[in-house]
Amino acid sequence: MKGFLRKDGRKGIRNLVVVTYLVECAHHVAQRIADRFPDDGVHVIGFGGCAPNEYAEKVMRRLCTHPNVCGVVIVSLGCENFRRDALLRHVRESGRMAELIVIQENGGTLPSIDKGVEAVGRMLQRLPDVPLVDFGWEDLMVGTVCGGSDATSGFTANPSVGRVFDKLIARGATCLFEEPGELIGCEHLMRERGATPEIGDQLFRCVRKADAYYKKMGHDSFSEGNAVGGLSTIEDKSLGSYSKSGTRPINGLLYPGDQPEGSGLYFLDVVPDGEPLWGFPNVSDSAEIVEMAACGCHLILYTSGRGSVAGAAISPVIKVCGNPHTCEALPGDIDINAGRIITDGASLDDISDETIDLIGQVVGGRQTKSEALGHREFFLGYKYFDSCR
């Protein structure tokens, strides 16, 4: 396998330019810039809020210096609170190309679009200069998220991804799972998986925090769609979600934007600290994928039962679906049919080996179904974590 070597020493599996807006008022300009390059790997990401938020700024810094990113065009309205000069400096210090457009100082919409198009064009011309180097399994970081879970998820797609994690970690890779709100009832299992007693206690408290947060919100992550799909309780859903993590010890607890210190398995806490002032913590699966990408995940394994068509900006998404009826209904969106466990008697090893083979191909440049369809979903909202102070 080959990867793109960045000047900060990390390796990417894609060579992308991102156009980044720093407030919703700049979103239109950023999107119009990227629209001029539909087939050139130009993705749009951004933060819509105007009020300051340390969490959002940390996530944006990490995304703009993601291993899959080579250049960044920052689009600012001009009066938002986001520290645009600090972001510009951070990106440049990482060795990546970066340019800043301030709409209020650049004549408005059309001149800013023109300037952005010129900037992206210059960056695309320099992409071939990025050296291609050997990319081993030990260089790879993979995240996983589940969405649209049903009664099949817990014994098909999710445990097959758990088996993928076990096998990738044995090869030296780094794997990340999350969703503490979908592990309620599994906190004792999480504690037992901690690589040290201290980590085990952190994991236990993390899930308990999520339980308390959701109770104050008056709603947990169990949806009507989960019930229609055959799940009975949050604990039922949690056990299925838990199976995505495999069996390896959990080496540490991360917060969005934290970088793992070594290979192995890590857990991502996505539920804000403190009082529930920031609304529902997991607004959508896309928001969770953004947070895993901010930790450095090269790609995401997205498991489902009822199905999803969403992809993501920056990090390619591989869809693993466990319901054979969904795989038949959405063949253009599903990458791995884990429903063959039900219909054909396939084993978890069969599905996990197929998934690992596809991961190797995606690292080598093959597009996932969502990439080929142009899915580049992105969502970043407000949160608070003590670690962002």
N, C-alpha and C positions, 0 to 999 in steps of 0.2 A: 504494500500500500504506500501511497505518496501523500504528502501534506504540504501546505504552504507555510514556510518558515517566516515568522514575524521577527522584527528587530528586538522585541522583548524576550525572545527565546521560545515562545510558545508556537505550536503548530495548529493550523486550521485545516478543515476539510472542504471549505468553500472560500472563495476569494471575492468578497462582496464589498460594495460601496453602500453605505447607509446615509439616508437623508433624515436628519433628526430635527423635529420641531420641539420647541421648549415651552409652548403654551398653545392651547387650542386655536387661538387667533392666527397662528402661523401654520396650522395643519394644512390648509388649502394650498398654500404656496409650496410646502414640502411635497405634497402629493403630486402637484402639477409638474414639479421638477422630475420626480421619479417616473411619471407617466411618459416622459419623452424617451425612456430607455426600457421598454417592456420586456426585452429579452436579454438584458445585459447584467443581471444580478444586482439591481439597484433596489434596495428595500427601504421602506419608510417605517421609522419608529418615532416615539415621542411621548411627552408628558403633557397632558391637557390642562393641568391646574395652573392657576396664577399665584396662589399663595405658596410660601416656601414649605418644603418638606425634605428633610435630610434623607429619608429612605428613598424617595424617588430620585434624588440627585445621585445617591450611591449606586442605585441600579442602573441609571443612565451612564454613569462613568464606566461601569463594568461592561455594559452592552457595547458601548462605542469602542472599547478595547478588547472585544471578544476575539478569540483566535480565528474565527471565520470572517472577521472584518479587516479590510485593508485600508479603507479611506472613509472619512466622515465629512459631510456637509451639514453644518449646524445652522438651522433657520430660527432666528429669534424675532419676535415682534419688536422688542426694544424696551418695553416697560414692565415685563414680567419679573418675578422675583428670582427666577432660576439664574444661577451664577454662570453665565455663558462664557465669560473669559476664563474662568477656572476649568470648565469642561474642555474648552479649546486647548488650553495649556496641557491638561492631562492627556488628551489624545495625542498631541504632538510629542510629548515626552515619551510616549510608548513607542515612538518610531513610525506611527501611522500618518498618512496624509490627512490634513484637516483644514477646512476653510469655514469662515463664519460670515453669515449674511444677516444683517439687521434691517428688517423691512422698513422701519420708520426712518432709517438713515440712508435708504437705498432707493427712494422714489416710489415705494408702494409695491403693489402686487406684480405687475408685469415686469418692471425692471429687476425685481428680486428673482422672479422665475428665470429670466434670461441669464442673470448672473449665476444662479444655481446650476442651470443646464451647462454653462461653460465650465464651472468647477467640476461637475461630475464627469464631463467629457475629458478633462485633463487627467482626472484620476483613472478613468478606464484605460486611457492610453498607457498608463504606467503599470497596470496590473501584470503584464507579462514579465516585468522586471522582478517579481517576487519569486525567490528560489523555491523549487520543488525539492523536497528531501524525503528520506524514508520516514514512514509513519507506522509505528508499531502499535499493537494493542495496548502497550503500556502508556502510549500517548493519548489514548482515547478516554473521554468522559461522556457517559450516557446517563440521561435522566429518564424517569418514567412517571406518567400521570394516567389516571383512569377517568373516563367520562362516559355518561350514558350507560352505567353499569346495570346489569340485569342478573337473573338467577344463574346464567351460564358463566358469568365473568369469573366467579370464584373457583371454578374447577377447570377452566380452559385457558382463556387469554392471560389472566393475572398470574397464575402459578407458572405458566410457560415463560413469562417474562422473569419471574423469580429464578427460574432455572437458567435463563440467559445471564442474569446478574451473577449467579454463582460461577458460571463458566467463564465470563469475561473477567471477573476478579481473579480467577485462577491464572489468567493470562497476563495479569498485571494492570488491568484497566481500573478506572474509577467510576463508581456507580452512585447515583443519587436518587432517593425517593422522598416523598413528602406527604402532604395532606394529613396533619395531625387531627383535623376534625373528622376524618374518615378512618381514624384508628381508635375512636372512643370505644372502650371495652377491651382494647388490646394493650393497655398501658403496662400491664404486668409482663406480657410477652416482650414488649419493647425493652423493659428494664433488664430482663434476662439476656437480651441480645447485646447489651452494651459491652464494648471491648474492655472497659474497666468499670468498677462499681460506681465511680463518679459519673461516667457517661451514662450508665444505666439509670441513675437517679435523675439526670438531666432529661432523658427521654421520657421517663415516667411523668415528671412535672410538666413537660411540654404538652403531653396529651391531656393531662388534667386541666391545664390552662385553657386548652381548646374547648374542653367540655364546659368549663365555667363561662367562657366567652359566649359560646353558642346559647347557653341557657339564658344569659342576660339579653341576648338578641331576640330570643323567643323563637328561634328556628335553627335547626342544624343542617347538615349537608345532605340529609335524606330527602329525595325529591319524589314528586308524584310519579315521575317516569320510572324511578327505581321500583316503586311498588307495583306499577303496571307490569314491569318486567319480571316480577316474581320475588323480589326481595321483601323481607318481612319487617326488619328492624334495623336501626343503625348498627347494632352489633353484628347482625348478619352481613350487612354491607362492609363493615370494618374488617371482618375476617377475610373477605375476598380481597379487599384493598391491601391488607397486610401481606397476602401471599405474593404480591409483586416484588417484595424485597428479598426473596430467596431465604437462605439459611446462614449466610456469613455473619460474623460479628459486626456490629455497627461501630465504626471507628470514631465518629464524632457527630455533634449537632451543629448545623450551620444555620445562618440567617441569610435572607436574600442578598446576593452580592458577595458573600464570603467565598473565598477560594479554599478548596481542600488542601491540606498540607501534605498529603501523600495519596497513594492509591488505596483501593478498598471501597467499602460501603459507608455512605454517609446519609444522614437524615436532615431534611430541610424543614425548619419551623417557619410556617407562613402566617401564623395567627399573631396579630399585633400584641405587644406588651401593654400593660396598663389597662385602664378602663376602655370599654368598647365604644370609642368615640369615632371610629373610622368606618362604621358600617359593616356589612357582611364581609368577612376577611377574604373569602375566595369568590370573587365576583363572577369568575368564569374560569373554565379550563385554560383559556388563553392567558389569563393573568398568571396562573401557576407555571405555565411553560416559560413565560417571560422571566420569572424569578429563578427557574432552574438554568435558563440560558445565562442569566447574570452571574451565576456561580461558575460558568465556564463549560456547560454541557455542549458538546459538539452536535449532538442529535438527541431526539426524544422518542421514546417508545410510548405510544399512546394506545392504551387498551380500552376496549369498549365491548358492550353487548348489544345495546340498542342502536349503536352507530353514531359516528360523527364525521363531518366533512372538513373540519377545521385543520389548518396547518399552522405555520408560524413563520414570522420573520427571523432571520439569522440562523436558527437551528432547524435543520430538516426534521420532519416528523414522519415516523414509521407507524402506521396504524395496524394494530394487532386486534382482530375482532374474534370473539369467542362464540358468537351466536351464528350458526350456519344460515339461518333465514336472513339475517342482516347481511352476511357476506354475499348471499345471492341477490339481495335487493340493491346493494351498493357496491357492485364489483369495481367500479371506476375509482373508488375512494379507499378501498381496503387493500393494504399491502400483504398482510399475512392472515390466512384463514385458519385461526385456531379452532374454529368450529369443526374441523376434520377430526378432532378428538371425539366428537359426538357421532358424526356421520360415518367416518371411515375407520374408527378405532386407532387413530394416530396417538402416539404417546407424547408426553410433555417434552421428552428428549427430541422427538421428531420435529416438533414445532420450534423448540428453542434452537436446534441446529439450523433449521431453515431461516430463522430470524437472524442468527449470527452471520450466516452466509450473506444475507441481504445487507446487514450492517457493513460488512466488508466491501460490498459493491457500492453502497452509498458513500462510504469513505473514499472510494475510488472515483466518484463522480456521477454515478447513476442517480437519477432523480427519483425521489419518492413520489407516490401518487399525488400527494398534496402539492409538492413542488411543481410537478408537471402541469397541474391544474391552475397554478398561479396563486395558491393560498398563501397569504403572508399576514395572518391575523396577529394583532398586537394590542395589548391593553396594559396600562400602568396607571394605578390610582394612588391614593394617599394611604399611608400606614405609619405606624410608629414602632420602633424597636429600640430598646435601651442601647443596643450596640451601635446605633446610628448617631448617638448624641455626640 
